Amino acid sequence: MRLLVVYLVASTVLAVSGGIVFERQLRDGLITSMDTALQARAGEIAQVVPEAGTELNFQDEPERLTSSRATFAQIFAPSGELVEASEATGRRPLLNAAELATARRSAGYLTRRLNGEVLRLRAEPVARPTGKWTIVVGGSLEPSQSAIARVRRDLLAAVAGLVLLGTAGVWLLAGTALRPVERMRLAAEDMHVRDPASRLEVPATRDEIARLGHTFNDLLARLQEAMRRQRRFVAEAGHELRSPLAVLQAELELAAKPGRSRAELAAAVDNAAEESRRLSRLADNLLFLAQSDEGVPLARPQRLPLAPILSRAVDAVTKRACRRAVGLRVDAPAGITADIDPDRLRQALDNLLDNALRATPPGGDIIVRARRQDGRILIEVIDSGPGFLEGFLPSAFERFRRADNTRTRDGEGAGLGLAIVQAVAEAHEGSAEAANQPASAGAVVRIILPR
């Protein structure tokens, strides 16, 4: 309807404006044509004005003052007296004294109404030795006005027909163009976004509407994938929370039973505290990943050297590595600096070292290394464990994805460590990757940062 109203107003304004301009041009053209004819007629009549004397003689060419050519004429003597006139005008002067005085100075045109009829007049002076004579020739504008009136009626009819026909065309065209949009709207209204097969029917027109339909379908696919991931995330998070909660509940129930010794109560409290810490870490990790999904800024980078941060991360797990008889080594030149958030980078390193310690057998080694390569900075945690299964590598950074039991030597971990590493890397505008060392010499996980 808005398109129709806009077209109706615009076409009406344009058509009426064009009609007015055309009518004005036609009127000007007809008047110009008449003025040309009157000028020629005045030139003919000027020939009868004598070079000397005051007598006019039209006996040789009496038709010059007749009205056979649909024109009329009057001749004024230098004294201002009307000396000759066509029968159509009679003896009534067509010019008054002021107009006659003006005509004696220069030729000009006038429009005059006489006996209810609109006349076009040309008055021009004719210089003779006896003085300035004045010739007035004229003709009726009624034929021109009748023609203009007919043209006006025809234009109004044409404009009305054009506007009506164009309105019908715009209505049909707009309806045809927007009908696929309405079909897609109705389909979207009845659609359930949980249905993985839900898609809009896209018209095969290869135009903007078809591209809009494809865009909506792509958006729908992303929404469905996001909902699938969300449902999976919630289900797996609930599953991971269930185990420590069950253990915590069991320990508290055992501690509440009568007859428990002091040592047994202390052990139950220690186990409950450990499960509480595990729950706290899991909750923190889930919150961190949720903030990452929401686009919350996770890092506040600042230019810092990498070696001290890597050394502190290794120092934090040294006792645990000693208990497992695993060697730790830091390989980070002092000159390497990067724009990093030390707390977030430390969080990622803690997860990588925790995974490496659980995967490395006694007597193995873990290397934490920082180096430059191809304009980037690589932070690597390399272990001497069995490495990743090839089938695990493509999904290594997915949430709640655990490595096989041959690599994970205990039951700890919720499968969020590598997902957090990737989120930290992306928060620094970098990336993360996992791979195996050549010749089954263990696994390596890299955090790749821009220089």
Salt bridges, closest charged atoms under 4 A:
GLU23 OE2 - ARG27 NH2 2.98
GLU23 OE2 - ARG152 NH2 2.51
ASP35 OD1 - ARG120 NE 2.84
GLU44 OE1 - ARG41 NH1 3.47
GLU44 OE1 - ARG69 NH1 2.70
GLU51 OE2 - ARG128 NE 3.71
GLU61 OE1 - ARG64 NH2 2.22
GLU99 OE2 - ARG112 NH2 2.42
GLU124 OE1 - ARG122 NE 2.79
GLU182 OE2 - ARG185 NH2 2.78
GLU189 OE1 - ARG185 NH1 3.41
GLU208 OE2 - ARG211 NH2 3.78
GLU225 OE2 - ARG228 NH2 2.42
GLU236 OE2 - ARG232 NE 3.14
GLU240 OE2 - ARG402 NH2 2.25
GLU264 OE1 - ARG260 NE 3.13
GLU274 OE1 - ARG277 NH2 2.80
GLU274 OE2 - ARG281 NH2 3.93
GLU275 OE1 - ARG278 NH1 3.85
ASP293 OD1 - ARG399 NH2 2.62
ASP339 OD1 - ARG303 NE 2.83
ASP350 OD1 - ARG346 NE 2.97
ASP354 OD1 - ARG320 NH1 2.60
ASP354 OD2 - ARG358 NH2 3.04
GLU380 OE1 - ARG369 NH2 2.69
GLU380 OE2 - ARG371 NH2 2.85
GLU380 OE2 - ARG446 NE 2.52
ASP383 OD2 - ARG407 NH2 2.86
GLU398 OE1 - ARG232 NH2 3.73
ASP410 OD2 - ARG324 NH2 3.26
GLU433 OE2 - ARG446 NH1 3.06
